[in-house]
Each structure stands twice: as structure tokens, then as C-alpha cells.
Amino acid sequence: IDRKLGARDRVVTPGESLDRAVREASSGGSSPDGVRLYLAPGRYFVKGSTPIQLAVSNLHIIASAPGQSIVTRSDDDAGRTMFTVSGDECSLTGIVFDDTNVSVSGARGAAIAITGDKCTVANCVFTQAVQAISSSGDYTTITGNRVRSVTDASAIQLTTSASLALVYGNIIQDTGVTTAIYADDAVSKSSFVGNVAAAANAISYKTGLSNVNAGNVGTVTVRP
């Protein structure tokens, strides 16, 4: 990895503060070449009510060994999310998310909440969470993720007026969700392809807004 690092890229180790590493990578604004933070294997902790914020564009957090970099939220604070992504063209790849206290009282949100455009969550594992991923941004790509357990009614949700999202190849193992992948009423022009849901209700979206689906396992409900 070291030979691939750009001027602002770096490897983060479990002994460091991941939040501080993200803030340092964000200082000075967006880089036209992007900034990559490679997480060494180990466990990283998110504590308190303030999430880790990807607030500049083109910032990427990547597990250096997929499945071996674990982000854990373990405290009792009713934090809203683990990560909020408000920058455009950001990504999180190959990370394991583990909310060890999903029953804590208070308004606890998705592990990853996206408001920026053209962002990607790929090949991540959510062992337990309130909700895995929510996105209100346009051109979001959610692919290759595995969700084992959530306490929300849905594991993945497109919210408000998100459009042009691509949700494909995700596996939702939780049989207790109401709908594995849910799109709010104003979500449009989004594609749901090749997702697998253990629960009977796989996907639900509004008709008449140019959303499409193909090859999903489980019931796809097109709401009137």
C-alpha cells in the first residue's frame, strides 16, 4: 500500500483515532486527486453523539484487508450515526460495522448516512446496526454489502428525493425486517438489481417514478 500512497493518503492503525485521521485528511478542503485512508486490520471505535464526518468531496475509506477492519459503536450515547457523508464522490469499502448496543435509548440512526452525491458503499459487512445504510444523495451506488442484523424496519433506505441510485448485489440476511430495501415516495430513476433478501419483502418503491428492478430474491412491491 505504501507505494501507492499519494501526498495526502495514509494508512490508519487501530491505535490511532479514526475520527482525527478523517478530520486531518479533510483539512484544506477537497483534493482533485482524492484522499484515501487505508484502515489496517483491527478494531476502531466510534463514541459519543457526534459521528465521523466525511464532509469534503473525494474522500475514501478503504479496509486494507477487506473484512478485517472493524468499526464498532459501543458506548451508551444515543449517537445519530457512525458515519455521515456529506461530501460528493466519497466511498467506504470493505469495512465491517458493528453496533454492539443497538438497543440504547434515543434516536440512533444508520451506520452510514449519506447526503452527498455520487457516493459509494461497497463490500461492507454490517453485523448488527439500527439501520445499515441510508442515502438522500443522487447517483449513490450501494453494492456487494452483507447485512446480518438490524433493528430498523429496513436495512437499506433511499430517502427524501434521492434519484439515480444503483443498489445491486447486496445480501440482507435479517429475516425480521419489514422490507429489506426501501425507497421513500419521492425516490426516482433508481435501479435495484440482483439483491438477495432472507425476509419475504425484499424491495419496496413508488410506481410512476422510473424506478426499475430485476433479478432480486424476495417480493418486490411497487407501491401505488
N, C-alpha and C positions, 0 to 999 in steps of 0.2 A: 504493500500500500504506500509506503513512504516514497517510493519512486514516482508514484502517480500524483502526489500532493501538489496542488497549486499554492500560490503565495498565501492565500487565506484559508486553505484547507488544513485540517488537523485530525489526529487520532485522539479520541477521548477515552480515558480509562475509568473503571468503576471507583477509583479513589478520588476522582475529581467531581466537582459539581456540574452536572449536565446543564442545569439552568444557566450557570455562569458561562459555560462554554458557548451556549447558544447566544447569550447576550453579547459576548465578545465577538462572535462571528458576525453579529448583526450591526456592530458599531461601524459607523462610517457609511451606512446605507448599503444598498444592493450592489453586488458586483456583477458586471456584464458577463463574466465567465462563470458565475455561480460560486457558491461556497459549499463544500462538502465536509460534514463531520462524520467520521467513521467511528462507530462505537466498538471498542474492544469487548470480547466476551466477559460477561459478568452481570451484576445487578445494579441498576440505577434507581434512585428513589425520587419521587415527587411528593412534596409535603406542603401542607398549608392550603389556603384558599386560592392562591394565585397560580395559574397554570404556567407551564413553559410556553413561551410565546414565540412563534415564528412570524415575526412582524415585518420582515423585509422579503423582497422577491428573490427567487432563485436560490433558496437555502435548502439543503438536502441533508437528511439524517439517515445514515445507512449503517446497518449492522455489518461489521467486518466479517463475521461468521454468522450467516443467517440462522435465526433461532436460538442463538447463544447470548444475545444481548437483551436483557430483560428489564423493562421499565415497570416499577412497582409503585403503586399508591397505597401506603399502609397506615397512614395516620387517621385520626377521627374527625378531622376538619371536613366540613361539607364543601370541599373544593368543587368548582364547576366542571372542570375537565382536567385531563392530564396535559394535552397539547391543544393550543388554539393556533390556527394557521390563517393569518390574515394577509400574508404576502402572496403574490402571484407566482405560479410556476415553482412551487415548493414540493418536496416529496419526503415521505417516510417509507423506508424499505427494509424488510427482513427482520423487524423488531418484534419481540414478544411483549405484550401488555398484560399486566396482572394487577387487578384491583382487589386487594386482599380484604377490603372492608366495604363491600358493595351495599351492605345493609345500614350504613351510617345514616343518621337522620339529616335532613336538609336537602337542598336542591343540588344533587350531584349529576353532572352531565356526562356526555360521551367521552370515551378515552381520547378521541381525536375529533375536534370540531373545526370545520373548515369554512371560512368566509371568503378566502381569496379565490381567484380564477386559475384554471389550468393546473390544478394541484393533483398529486398522485399519492395514493396509499397502496403499496404493493407488497405481497408476500409476507404480510404480518400475521401474527397469531394473537388472538385475544382469549386468554384462558378464562378470565371472568371480568366482567365490567358492568356498569349500569347500561350503557349502550356502546357499541364498538366505534362506529363512525357516523357522524352527521355532517352534511355539507349543504351550504346555501350558495356556493360559488358555481360559476359556469365552467363548462369543459372539465369537470372533475373526472378523474379515472380512478376507479376502485377495483383492483384486480388481484386474484390469487390469494386472497386473505382467508384465514380459517378462524371462525368464531365458535368457541366451545360453550360459553355460558354468559348470558346477560340477564339483568333483572327488568329491563325496559320491555315494552310491548314489541319492539323491533330491534334487530341487531344493526342494521344499516338503514339510514334515513336520508333522503334528499328533501331539503326543507325550503320553505317560502317559495320563491320563484326561480329556483335553480333550473338551468337548462343545459342541454347538450352534454349530459353526463354519460359516461360509459361504465357500466357496472357488469363485470363479467368474470366468470371463473372463480367465484367465491363459494366457500363451503360453510354453511351455517349448521352446526351440529346440535344446537339447542332445540329440543322438541317443544319447549314451553312458550316460545314467542308466539304472539298473536299473528304477526306477519314478519317473516324473516327480513325482507327488504321492502321498505315503504316509501312512497313518493307523495309529498303533500299535493293538495289540489291544484296549485299553480305551477308545478314542475312540468317542463315541456321538453320535447325533442330529445329525449334520453333513451338509451338503449340498454336492455337487460338481457344478457346472453350467457347461457351455459352455467348458470348458478345452480347450486345444489342445496336444498333445504331439508333437514330432517323433519321439521314441522310440516303439516299438510299445507299451510298457507305460505307460499314461497314469496310472492311479489304482489304488490297492490299499487296501482297508479290510476290516474284520472284519464278517461277517454277524451278524444277530440283534441288532444294537445300534441299530436305527432310523436308520442312515446311508442316504442316497439319492444317486442320480446321474442326470443327464440331459444329452444333447446334447454329450458330450465326444468329442474326436477321439483315437483310440488305444484300446487294450484296457483295460477296467475289470475288475479282478479283485476279486471278493468272496470273501475268504478264509473257510474253514470254521472 
